[in-house]
Amino acid sequence: GNATRMLTEFLSQFKSDKPLFLYVYKTNEIAIRLYEKVGFKIVGDCHFTSSAYTMQYKRKEMTL
């Protein structure tokens, strides 16, 4: 509820065309579901530890 709303509001302010990345521990299933719910995708393992994923968010294109 609250975390989804806060993250959605933050991402709505994200105006860059560059992707946004984060790292999340593979065991943190609740956080992974939250990030996926708002549009992040798992793109691979974290580069500095095999116990975490790298997740990426790309701003959706606006259609006219």
CHARMM internal coordinates of N, CA and C (Angstrom, degrees):
IC EDIT
DIST 1 N 1 CA 1.4356
DIST 1 CA 1 C 1.5093
ANGL 1 N 1 CA 1 C 112.76
DIST 1 C 2 N 1.3240
ANGL 1 CA 1 C 2 N 117.04
DIHE 1 N 1 CA 1 C 2 N -79.94
DIST 2 N 2 CA 1.4667
ANGL 1 C 2 N 2 CA 120.87
DIHE 1 CA 1 C 2 N 2 CA -175.22
DIST 2 CA 2 C 1.5197
ANGL 2 N 2 CA 2 C 112.69
DIHE 1 C 2 N 2 CA 2 C -65.64
DIST 2 C 3 N 1.3263
ANGL 2 CA 2 C 3 N 117.01
DIHE 2 N 2 CA 2 C 3 N -42.46
DIST 3 N 3 CA 1.4729
ANGL 2 C 3 N 3 CA 120.01
DIHE 2 CA 2 C 3 N 3 CA -179.64
DIST 3 CA 3 C 1.5222
ANGL 3 N 3 CA 3 C 110.74
DIHE 2 C 3 N 3 CA 3 C -64.04
DIST 3 C 4 N 1.3196
ANGL 3 CA 3 C 4 N 116.77
DIHE 3 N 3 CA 3 C 4 N -40.33
DIST 4 N 4 CA 1.4711
ANGL 3 C 4 N 4 CA 120.48
DIHE 3 CA 3 C 4 N 4 CA 178.34
DIST 4 CA 4 C 1.5213
ANGL 4 N 4 CA 4 C 110.42
DIHE 3 C 4 N 4 CA 4 C -62.79
DIST 4 C 5 N 1.3268
ANGL 4 CA 4 C 5 N 117.11
DIHE 4 N 4 CA 4 C 5 N -45.35
DIST 5 N 5 CA 1.4675
ANGL 4 C 5 N 5 CA 120.51
DIHE 4 CA 4 C 5 N 5 CA 179.61
DIST 5 CA 5 C 1.5256
ANGL 5 N 5 CA 5 C 111.61
DIHE 4 C 5 N 5 CA 5 C -63.37
DIST 5 C 6 N 1.3270
ANGL 5 CA 5 C 6 N 117.23
DIHE 5 N 5 CA 5 C 6 N -43.61
DIST 6 N 6 CA 1.4650
ANGL 5 C 6 N 6 CA 120.42
DIHE 5 CA 5 C 6 N 6 CA -179.78
DIST 6 CA 6 C 1.5223
ANGL 6 N 6 CA 6 C 111.32
DIHE 5 C 6 N 6 CA 6 C -63.99
DIST 6 C 7 N 1.3249
ANGL 6 CA 6 C 7 N 116.80
DIHE 6 N 6 CA 6 C 7 N -45.25
DIST 7 N 7 CA 1.4583
ANGL 6 C 7 N 7 CA 120.31
DIHE 6 CA 6 C 7 N 7 CA -179.03
DIST 7 CA 7 C 1.5260
ANGL 7 N 7 CA 7 C 111.22
DIHE 6 C 7 N 7 CA 7 C -67.35
DIST 7 C 8 N 1.3275
ANGL 7 CA 7 C 8 N 117.24
DIHE 7 N 7 CA 7 C 8 N -39.56
DIST 8 N 8 CA 1.4673
ANGL 7 C 8 N 8 CA 121.25
DIHE 7 CA 7 C 8 N 8 CA 177.13
DIST 8 CA 8 C 1.5179
ANGL 8 N 8 CA 8 C 110.53
DIHE 7 C 8 N 8 CA 8 C -61.92
DIST 8 C 9 N 1.3332
ANGL 8 CA 8 C 9 N 117.08
DIHE 8 N 8 CA 8 C 9 N -42.85
DIST 9 N 9 CA 1.4674
ANGL 8 C 9 N 9 CA 120.68
DIHE 8 CA 8 C 9 N 9 CA 178.28
DIST 9 CA 9 C 1.5279
ANGL 9 N 9 CA 9 C 110.74
DIHE 8 C 9 N 9 CA 9 C -63.99
DIST 9 C 10 N 1.3220
ANGL 9 CA 9 C 10 N 117.70
DIHE 9 N 9 CA 9 C 10 N -43.61
DIST 10 N 10 CA 1.4637
ANGL 9 C 10 N 10 CA 121.03
DIHE 9 CA 9 C 10 N 10 CA 177.21
DIST 10 CA 10 C 1.5273
ANGL 10 N 10 CA 10 C 110.39
DIHE 9 C 10 N 10 CA 10 C -58.93
DIST 10 C 11 N 1.3196
ANGL 10 CA 10 C 11 N 116.96
DIHE 10 N 10 CA 10 C 11 N -47.40
DIST 11 N 11 CA 1.4601
ANGL 10 C 11 N 11 CA 120.37
DIHE 10 CA 10 C 11 N 11 CA -177.33
DIST 11 CA 11 C 1.5276
ANGL 11 N 11 CA 11 C 112.05
DIHE 10 C 11 N 11 CA 11 C -67.99
DIST 11 C 12 N 1.3195
ANGL 11 CA 11 C 12 N 117.79
DIHE 11 N 11 CA 11 C 12 N -27.76
DIST 12 N 12 CA 1.4692
ANGL 11 C 12 N 12 CA 120.06
DIHE 11 CA 11 C 12 N 12 CA 177.37
DIST 12 CA 12 C 1.5272
ANGL 12 N 12 CA 12 C 110.90
DIHE 11 C 12 N 12 CA 12 C -66.79
DIST 12 C 13 N 1.3243
ANGL 12 CA 12 C 13 N 117.23
DIHE 12 N 12 CA 12 C 13 N -22.72
DIST 13 N 13 CA 1.4650
ANGL 12 C 13 N 13 CA 122.06
DIHE 12 CA 12 C 13 N 13 CA 177.95
DIST 13 CA 13 C 1.5299
ANGL 13 N 13 CA 13 C 112.30
DIHE 12 C 13 N 13 CA 13 C -88.70
DIST 13 C 14 N 1.3256
ANGL 13 CA 13 C 14 N 116.80
DIHE 13 N 13 CA 13 C 14 N -7.77
DIST 14 N 14 CA 1.4631
ANGL 13 C 14 N 14 CA 122.93
DIHE 13 CA 13 C 14 N 14 CA -177.67
DIST 14 CA 14 C 1.5238
ANGL 14 N 14 CA 14 C 108.56
DIHE 13 C 14 N 14 CA 14 C -78.23
DIST 14 C 15 N 1.3139
ANGL 14 CA 14 C 15 N 117.10
DIHE 14 N 14 CA 14 C 15 N 108.05
DIST 15 N 15 CA 1.4682
ANGL 14 C 15 N 15 CA 121.86
DIHE 14 CA 14 C 15 N 15 CA -172.88
DIST 15 CA 15 C 1.5247
ANGL 15 N 15 CA 15 C 114.17
DIHE 14 C 15 N 15 CA 15 C -105.17
DIST 15 C 16 N 1.3016
ANGL 15 CA 15 C 16 N 118.16
DIHE 15 N 15 CA 15 C 16 N -5.09
DIST 16 N 16 CA 1.4644
ANGL 15 C 16 N 16 CA 121.52
DIHE 15 CA 15 C 16 N 16 CA -176.39
DIST 16 CA 16 C 1.5262
ANGL 16 N 16 CA 16 C 111.58
DIHE 15 C 16 N 16 CA 16 C -72.09
DIST 16 C 17 N 1.3195
ANGL 16 CA 16 C 17 N 116.02
DIHE 16 N 16 CA 16 C 17 N 146.32
DIST 17 N 17 CA 1.4608
ANGL 16 C 17 N 17 CA 120.76
DIHE 16 CA 16 C 17 N 17 CA 173.01
DIST 17 CA 17 C 1.5275
ANGL 17 N 17 CA 17 C 111.30
DIHE 16 C 17 N 17 CA 17 C -81.09
DIST 17 C 18 N 1.3350
ANGL 17 CA 17 C 18 N 116.16
DIHE 17 N 17 CA 17 C 18 N -10.65
DIST 18 N 18 CA 1.4596
ANGL 17 C 18 N 18 CA 120.31
DIHE 17 CA 17 C 18 N 18 CA 178.20
DIST 18 CA 18 C 1.5224
ANGL 18 N 18 CA 18 C 109.42
DIHE 17 C 18 N 18 CA 18 C -79.43
DIST 18 C 19 N 1.3373
ANGL 18 CA 18 C 19 N 117.28
DIHE 18 N 18 CA 18 C 19 N 146.37
DIST 19 N 19 CA 1.4692
ANGL 18 C 19 N 19 CA 119.13
DIHE 18 CA 18 C 19 N 19 CA 178.78
DIST 19 CA 19 C 1.5231
ANGL 19 N 19 CA 19 C 111.60
DIHE 18 C 19 N 19 CA 19 C -70.79
DIST 19 C 20 N 1.3165
ANGL 19 CA 19 C 20 N 114.97
DIHE 19 N 19 CA 19 C 20 N 155.79
DIST 20 N 20 CA 1.4546
ANGL 19 C 20 N 20 CA 123.60
DIHE 19 CA 19 C 20 N 20 CA 176.96
DIST 20 CA 20 C 1.5201
ANGL 20 N 20 CA 20 C 107.31
DIHE 19 C 20 N 20 CA 20 C -107.10
DIST 20 C 21 N 1.3400
ANGL 20 CA 20 C 21 N 117.30
DIHE 20 N 20 CA 20 C 21 N 133.06
DIST 21 N 21 CA 1.4629
ANGL 20 C 21 N 21 CA 121.58
DIHE 20 CA 20 C 21 N 21 CA -177.51
DIST 21 CA 21 C 1.5197
ANGL 21 N 21 CA 21 C 110.14
DIHE 20 C 21 N 21 CA 21 C -117.94
DIST 21 C 22 N 1.3358
ANGL 21 CA 21 C 22 N 115.54
DIHE 21 N 21 CA 21 C 22 N 150.89
DIST 22 N 22 CA 1.4554
ANGL 21 C 22 N 22 CA 121.63
DIHE 21 CA 21 C 22 N 22 CA 170.82
DIST 22 CA 22 C 1.5152
ANGL 22 N 22 CA 22 C 108.64
DIHE 21 C 22 N 22 CA 22 C -146.91
DIST 22 C 23 N 1.3201
ANGL 22 CA 22 C 23 N 114.98
DIHE 22 N 22 CA 22 C 23 N 163.85
DIST 23 N 23 CA 1.4611
ANGL 22 C 23 N 23 CA 122.01
DIHE 22 CA 22 C 23 N 23 CA 177.26
DIST 23 CA 23 C 1.5144
ANGL 23 N 23 CA 23 C 108.22
DIHE 22 C 23 N 23 CA 23 C -116.75
DIST 23 C 24 N 1.3120
ANGL 23 CA 23 C 24 N 116.67
DIHE 23 N 23 CA 23 C 24 N 139.52
DIST 24 N 24 CA 1.4583
ANGL 23 C 24 N 24 CA 121.24
DIHE 23 CA 23 C 24 N 24 CA 179.66
DIST 24 CA 24 C 1.5268
ANGL 24 N 24 CA 24 C 108.59
DIHE 23 C 24 N 24 CA 24 C -141.87
DIST 24 C 25 N 1.3292
ANGL 24 CA 24 C 25 N 115.55
DIHE 24 N 24 CA 24 C 25 N 136.05
DIST 25 N 25 CA 1.4620
ANGL 24 C 25 N 25 CA 118.69
DIHE 24 CA 24 C 25 N 25 CA 178.51
DIST 25 CA 25 C 1.5236
ANGL 25 N 25 CA 25 C 110.61
DIHE 24 C 25 N 25 CA 25 C -63.31
DIST 25 C 26 N 1.3217
ANGL 25 CA 25 C 26 N 115.84
DIHE 25 N 25 CA 25 C 26 N 139.15
DIST 26 N 26 CA 1.4631
ANGL 25 C 26 N 26 CA 122.02
DIHE 25 CA 25 C 26 N 26 CA -178.29
DIST 26 CA 26 C 1.5263
ANGL 26 N 26 CA 26 C 112.06
DIHE 25 C 26 N 26 CA 26 C -60.07
DIST 26 C 27 N 1.3021
ANGL 26 CA 26 C 27 N 117.48
DIHE 26 N 26 CA 26 C 27 N -27.02
DIST 27 N 27 CA 1.4634
ANGL 26 C 27 N 27 CA 121.40
DIHE 26 CA 26 C 27 N 27 CA -179.68
DIST 27 CA 27 C 1.5272
ANGL 27 N 27 CA 27 C 112.77
DIHE 26 C 27 N 27 CA 27 C -81.23
DIST 27 C 28 N 1.3195
ANGL 27 CA 27 C 28 N 118.06
DIHE 27 N 27 CA 27 C 28 N -9.39
DIST 28 N 28 CA 1.4604
ANGL 27 C 28 N 28 CA 122.32
DIHE 27 CA 27 C 28 N 28 CA -177.38
DIST 28 CA 28 C 1.5362
ANGL 28 N 28 CA 28 C 109.73
DIHE 27 C 28 N 28 CA 28 C -90.50
DIST 28 C 29 N 1.3319
ANGL 28 CA 28 C 29 N 114.94
DIHE 28 N 28 CA 28 C 29 N 70.01
DIST 29 N 29 CA 1.4633
ANGL 28 C 29 N 29 CA 121.24
DIHE 28 CA 28 C 29 N 29 CA -174.02
DIST 29 CA 29 C 1.5245
ANGL 29 N 29 CA 29 C 112.83
DIHE 28 C 29 N 29 CA 29 C -63.44
DIST 29 C 30 N 1.3160
ANGL 29 CA 29 C 30 N 117.43
DIHE 29 N 29 CA 29 C 30 N -33.20
DIST 30 N 30 CA 1.4688
ANGL 29 C 30 N 30 CA 120.43
DIHE 29 CA 29 C 30 N 30 CA 179.55
DIST 30 CA 30 C 1.5252
ANGL 30 N 30 CA 30 C 110.42
DIHE 29 C 30 N 30 CA 30 C -64.54
DIST 30 C 31 N 1.3357
ANGL 30 CA 30 C 31 N 117.05
DIHE 30 N 30 CA 30 C 31 N -45.39
DIST 31 N 31 CA 1.4645
ANGL 30 C 31 N 31 CA 120.92
DIHE 30 CA 30 C 31 N 31 CA 178.90
DIST 31 CA 31 C 1.5243
ANGL 31 N 31 CA 31 C 110.68
DIHE 30 C 31 N 31 CA 31 C -65.51
DIST 31 C 32 N 1.3204
ANGL 31 CA 31 C 32 N 117.60
DIHE 31 N 31 CA 31 C 32 N -41.25
DIST 32 N 32 CA 1.4670
ANGL 31 C 32 N 32 CA 120.69
DIHE 31 CA 31 C 32 N 32 CA 179.14
DIST 32 CA 32 C 1.5233
ANGL 32 N 32 CA 32 C 110.18
DIHE 31 C 32 N 32 CA 32 C -59.28
DIST 32 C 33 N 1.3335
ANGL 32 CA 32 C 33 N 117.31
DIHE 32 N 32 CA 32 C 33 N -45.48
DIST 33 N 33 CA 1.4726
ANGL 32 C 33 N 33 CA 120.59
DIHE 32 CA 32 C 33 N 33 CA 179.07
DIST 33 CA 33 C 1.5287
ANGL 33 N 33 CA 33 C 111.14
DIHE 32 C 33 N 33 CA 33 C -62.08
DIST 33 C 34 N 1.3401
ANGL 33 CA 33 C 34 N 116.53
DIHE 33 N 33 CA 33 C 34 N -40.97
DIST 34 N 34 CA 1.4611
ANGL 33 C 34 N 34 CA 120.36
DIHE 33 CA 33 C 34 N 34 CA 177.89
DIST 34 CA 34 C 1.5255
ANGL 34 N 34 CA 34 C 110.46
DIHE 33 C 34 N 34 CA 34 C -60.49
DIST 34 C 35 N 1.3195
ANGL 34 CA 34 C 35 N 116.68
DIHE 34 N 34 CA 34 C 35 N -50.76
DIST 35 N 35 CA 1.4626
ANGL 34 C 35 N 35 CA 120.20
DIHE 34 CA 34 C 35 N 35 CA -178.08
DIST 35 CA 35 C 1.5307
ANGL 35 N 35 CA 35 C 111.47
DIHE 34 C 35 N 35 CA 35 C -62.28
DIST 35 C 36 N 1.3227
ANGL 35 CA 35 C 36 N 117.43
DIHE 35 N 35 CA 35 C 36 N -40.68
DIST 36 N 36 CA 1.4649
ANGL 35 C 36 N 36 CA 120.16
DIHE 35 CA 35 C 36 N 36 CA 177.74
DIST 36 CA 36 C 1.5296
ANGL 36 N 36 CA 36 C 110.86
DIHE 35 C 36 N 36 CA 36 C -64.83
DIST 36 C 37 N 1.3084
ANGL 36 CA 36 C 37 N 116.67
DIHE 36 N 36 CA 36 C 37 N -37.62
DIST 37 N 37 CA 1.4641
ANGL 36 C 37 N 37 CA 121.83
DIHE 36 CA 36 C 37 N 37 CA -178.95
DIST 37 CA 37 C 1.5246
ANGL 37 N 37 CA 37 C 111.70
DIHE 36 C 37 N 37 CA 37 C -60.71
DIST 37 C 38 N 1.3310
ANGL 37 CA 37 C 38 N 117.09
DIHE 37 N 37 CA 37 C 38 N -34.35
DIST 38 N 38 CA 1.4675
ANGL 37 C 38 N 38 CA 120.39
DIHE 37 CA 37 C 38 N 38 CA -178.51
DIST 38 CA 38 C 1.5301
ANGL 38 N 38 CA 38 C 112.93
DIHE 37 C 38 N 38 CA 38 C -95.25
DIST 38 C 39 N 1.3358
ANGL 38 CA 38 C 39 N 117.52
DIHE 38 N 38 CA 38 C 39 N 1.59
DIST 39 N 39 CA 1.4628
ANGL 38 C 39 N 39 CA 119.04
DIHE 38 CA 38 C 39 N 39 CA 172.30
DIST 39 CA 39 C 1.5108
ANGL 39 N 39 CA 39 C 117.50
DIHE 38 C 39 N 39 CA 39 C 118.75
DIST 39 C 40 N 1.3358
ANGL 39 CA 39 C 40 N 119.10
DIHE 39 N 39 CA 39 C 40 N -0.94
DIST 40 N 40 CA 1.4567
ANGL 39 C 40 N 40 CA 120.28
DIHE 39 CA 39 C 40 N 40 CA 176.15
DIST 40 CA 40 C 1.5253
ANGL 40 N 40 CA 40 C 109.84
DIHE 39 C 40 N 40 CA 40 C -75.34
DIST 40 C 41 N 1.3218
ANGL 40 CA 40 C 41 N 116.39
DIHE 40 N 40 CA 40 C 41 N 148.98
DIST 41 N 41 CA 1.4567
ANGL 40 C 41 N 41 CA 123.64
DIHE 40 CA 40 C 41 N 41 CA 176.22
DIST 41 CA 41 C 1.5217
ANGL 41 N 41 CA 41 C 108.94
DIHE 40 C 41 N 41 CA 41 C -124.30
DIST 41 C 42 N 1.3313
ANGL 41 CA 41 C 42 N 116.66
DIHE 41 N 41 CA 41 C 42 N 141.88
DIST 42 N 42 CA 1.4647
ANGL 41 C 42 N 42 CA 120.72
DIHE 41 CA 41 C 42 N 42 CA 173.16
DIST 42 CA 42 C 1.5199
ANGL 42 N 42 CA 42 C 107.19
DIHE 41 C 42 N 42 CA 42 C -72.84
DIST 42 C 43 N 1.3467
ANGL 42 CA 42 C 43 N 115.72
DIHE 42 N 42 CA 42 C 43 N 125.62
DIST 43 N 43 CA 1.4609
ANGL 42 C 43 N 43 CA 120.01
DIHE 42 CA 42 C 43 N 43 CA -178.85
DIST 43 CA 43 C 1.5226
ANGL 43 N 43 CA 43 C 112.61
DIHE 42 C 43 N 43 CA 43 C -114.03
DIST 43 C 44 N 1.3256
ANGL 43 CA 43 C 44 N 117.41
DIHE 43 N 43 CA 43 C 44 N 0.24
DIST 44 N 44 CA 1.4564
ANGL 43 C 44 N 44 CA 120.51
DIHE 43 CA 43 C 44 N 44 CA 177.65
DIST 44 CA 44 C 1.5139
ANGL 44 N 44 CA 44 C 111.65
DIHE 43 C 44 N 44 CA 44 C 151.60
DIST 44 C 45 N 1.3164
ANGL 44 CA 44 C 45 N 114.02
DIHE 44 N 44 CA 44 C 45 N -174.89
DIST 45 N 45 CA 1.4621
ANGL 44 C 45 N 45 CA 119.97
DIHE 44 CA 44 C 45 N 45 CA 175.97
DIST 45 CA 45 C 1.5221
ANGL 45 N 45 CA 45 C 109.85
DIHE 44 C 45 N 45 CA 45 C -77.78
DIST 45 C 46 N 1.3032
ANGL 45 CA 45 C 46 N 115.76
DIHE 45 N 45 CA 45 C 46 N 151.99
DIST 46 N 46 CA 1.4543
ANGL 45 C 46 N 46 CA 122.68
DIHE 45 CA 45 C 46 N 46 CA 175.09
DIST 46 CA 46 C 1.5328
ANGL 46 N 46 CA 46 C 108.40
DIHE 45 C 46 N 46 CA 46 C -61.86
DIST 46 C 47 N 1.3270
ANGL 46 CA 46 C 47 N 117.42
DIHE 46 N 46 CA 46 C 47 N 142.61
DIST 47 N 47 CA 1.4663
ANGL 46 C 47 N 47 CA 120.33
DIHE 46 CA 46 C 47 N 47 CA -176.39
DIST 47 CA 47 C 1.5308
ANGL 47 N 47 CA 47 C 113.73
DIHE 46 C 47 N 47 CA 47 C -75.35
DIST 47 C 48 N 1.3390
ANGL 47 CA 47 C 48 N 118.41
DIHE 47 N 47 CA 47 C 48 N -16.86
DIST 48 N 48 CA 1.4640
ANGL 47 C 48 N 48 CA 118.19
DIHE 47 CA 47 C 48 N 48 CA -177.91
DIST 48 CA 48 C 1.5305
ANGL 48 N 48 CA 48 C 113.89
DIHE 47 C 48 N 48 CA 48 C -111.73
DIST 48 C 49 N 1.3386
ANGL 48 CA 48 C 49 N 117.82
DIHE 48 N 48 CA 48 C 49 N -3.75
DIST 49 N 49 CA 1.4575
ANGL 48 C 49 N 49 CA 120.69
DIHE 48 CA 48 C 49 N 49 CA 173.85
DIST 49 CA 49 C 1.5229
ANGL 49 N 49 CA 49 C 109.36
DIHE 48 C 49 N 49 CA 49 C -156.44
DIST 49 C 50 N 1.3010
ANGL 49 CA 49 C 50 N 116.64
DIHE 49 N 49 CA 49 C 50 N 137.79
DIST 50 N 50 CA 1.4644
ANGL 49 C 50 N 50 CA 119.87
DIHE 49 CA 49 C 50 N 50 CA 179.62
DIST 50 CA 50 C 1.5213
ANGL 50 N 50 CA 50 C 111.87
DIHE 49 C 50 N 50 CA 50 C -80.30
DIST 50 C 51 N 1.3219
ANGL 50 CA 50 C 51 N 118.16
DIHE 50 N 50 CA 50 C 51 N -2.28
DIST 51 N 51 CA 1.4614
ANGL 50 C 51 N 51 CA 120.54
DIHE 50 CA 50 C 51 N 51 CA -178.89
DIST 51 CA 51 C 1.5338
ANGL 51 N 51 CA 51 C 112.54
DIHE 50 C 51 N 51 CA 51 C -92.58
DIST 51 C 52 N 1.3436
ANGL 51 CA 51 C 52 N 116.81
DIHE 51 N 51 CA 51 C 52 N 7.68
DIST 52 N 52 CA 1.4611
ANGL 51 C 52 N 52 CA 120.54
DIHE 51 CA 51 C 52 N 52 CA -179.83
DIST 52 CA 52 C 1.5243
ANGL 52 N 52 CA 52 C 110.98
DIHE 51 C 52 N 52 CA 52 C -135.44
DIST 52 C 53 N 1.3225
ANGL 52 CA 52 C 53 N 114.80
DIHE 52 N 52 CA 52 C 53 N 156.65
DIST 53 N 53 CA 1.4656
ANGL 52 C 53 N 53 CA 121.92
DIHE 52 CA 52 C 53 N 53 CA 174.20
DIST 53 CA 53 C 1.5167
ANGL 53 N 53 CA 53 C 109.84
DIHE 52 C 53 N 53 CA 53 C -100.04
DIST 53 C 54 N 1.3236
ANGL 53 CA 53 C 54 N 115.99
DIHE 53 N 53 CA 53 C 54 N 154.86
DIST 54 N 54 CA 1.4525
ANGL 53 C 54 N 54 CA 122.56
DIHE 53 CA 53 C 54 N 54 CA 164.87
DIST 54 CA 54 C 1.5184
ANGL 54 N 54 CA 54 C 106.03
DIHE 53 C 54 N 54 CA 54 C -98.01
DIST 54 C 55 N 1.3308
ANGL 54 CA 54 C 55 N 115.97
DIHE 54 N 54 CA 54 C 55 N 130.59
DIST 55 N 55 CA 1.4614
ANGL 54 C 55 N 55 CA 120.66
DIHE 54 CA 54 C 55 N 55 CA 177.54
DIST 55 CA 55 C 1.5209
ANGL 55 N 55 CA 55 C 108.46
DIHE 54 C 55 N 55 CA 55 C -119.98
DIST 55 C 56 N 1.3267
ANGL 55 CA 55 C 56 N 115.28
DIHE 55 N 55 CA 55 C 56 N 147.88
DIST 56 N 56 CA 1.4598
ANGL 55 C 56 N 56 CA 121.47
DIHE 55 CA 55 C 56 N 56 CA -175.29
DIST 56 CA 56 C 1.5265
ANGL 56 N 56 CA 56 C 110.16
DIHE 55 C 56 N 56 CA 56 C -128.39
DIST 56 C 57 N 1.3267
ANGL 56 CA 56 C 57 N 115.25
DIHE 56 N 56 CA 56 C 57 N 141.10
DIST 57 N 57 CA 1.4609
ANGL 56 C 57 N 57 CA 122.34
DIHE 56 CA 56 C 57 N 57 CA 174.42
DIST 57 CA 57 C 1.5179
ANGL 57 N 57 CA 57 C 107.72
DIHE 56 C 57 N 57 CA 57 C -122.13
DIST 57 C 58 N 1.3247
ANGL 57 CA 57 C 58 N 115.73
DIHE 57 N 57 CA 57 C 58 N 129.40
DIST 58 N 58 CA 1.4614
ANGL 57 C 58 N 58 CA 120.97
DIHE 57 CA 57 C 58 N 58 CA 173.48
DIST 58 CA 58 C 1.5164
ANGL 58 N 58 CA 58 C 107.88
DIHE 57 C 58 N 58 CA 58 C -116.55
DIST 58 C 59 N 1.3103
ANGL 58 CA 58 C 59 N 115.17
DIHE 58 N 58 CA 58 C 59 N 131.43
DIST 59 N 59 CA 1.4697
ANGL 58 C 59 N 59 CA 120.32
DIHE 58 CA 58 C 59 N 59 CA 178.70
DIST 59 CA 59 C 1.5212
ANGL 59 N 59 CA 59 C 108.53
DIHE 58 C 59 N 59 CA 59 C -61.95
DIST 59 C 60 N 1.3229
ANGL 59 CA 59 C 60 N 115.05
DIHE 59 N 59 CA 59 C 60 N 136.05
DIST 60 N 60 CA 1.4656
ANGL 59 C 60 N 60 CA 119.95
DIHE 59 CA 59 C 60 N 60 CA 179.24
DIST 60 CA 60 C 1.5068
ANGL 60 N 60 CA 60 C 109.78
DIHE 59 C 60 N 60 CA 60 C -72.44
DIST 60 C 61 N 1.3156
ANGL 60 CA 60 C 61 N 115.36
DIHE 60 N 60 CA 60 C 61 N 141.93
DIST 61 N 61 CA 1.4639
ANGL 60 C 61 N 61 CA 120.90
DIHE 60 CA 60 C 61 N 61 CA 177.88
DIST 61 CA 61 C 1.5268
ANGL 61 N 61 CA 61 C 109.24
DIHE 60 C 61 N 61 CA 61 C -70.63
DIST 61 C 62 N 1.3099
ANGL 61 CA 61 C 62 N 115.42
DIHE 61 N 61 CA 61 C 62 N 138.74
DIST 62 N 62 CA 1.4597
ANGL 61 C 62 N 62 CA 120.33
DIHE 61 CA 61 C 62 N 62 CA 175.92
DIST 62 CA 62 C 1.5257
ANGL 62 N 62 CA 62 C 108.42
DIHE 61 C 62 N 62 CA 62 C -83.06
DIST 62 C 63 N 1.3136
ANGL 62 CA 62 C 63 N 117.47
DIHE 62 N 62 CA 62 C 63 N 132.57
DIST 63 N 63 CA 1.4497
ANGL 62 C 63 N 63 CA 121.24
DIHE 62 CA 62 C 63 N 63 CA 176.77
DIST 63 CA 63 C 1.5201
ANGL 63 N 63 CA 63 C 109.08
DIHE 62 C 63 N 63 CA 63 C -105.70
DIST 63 C 64 N 1.3097
ANGL 63 CA 63 C 64 N 115.75
DIHE 63 N 63 CA 63 C 64 N 141.82
DIST 64 N 64 CA 1.4791
ANGL 63 C 64 N 64 CA 120.35
DIHE 63 CA 63 C 64 N 64 CA -178.59
DIST 64 CA 64 C 1.4953
ANGL 64 N 64 CA 64 C 110.46
DIHE 63 C 64 N 64 CA 64 C -95.78
END
COOR INIT
IC SEED 1 N 1 CA 1 C
IC BUILD
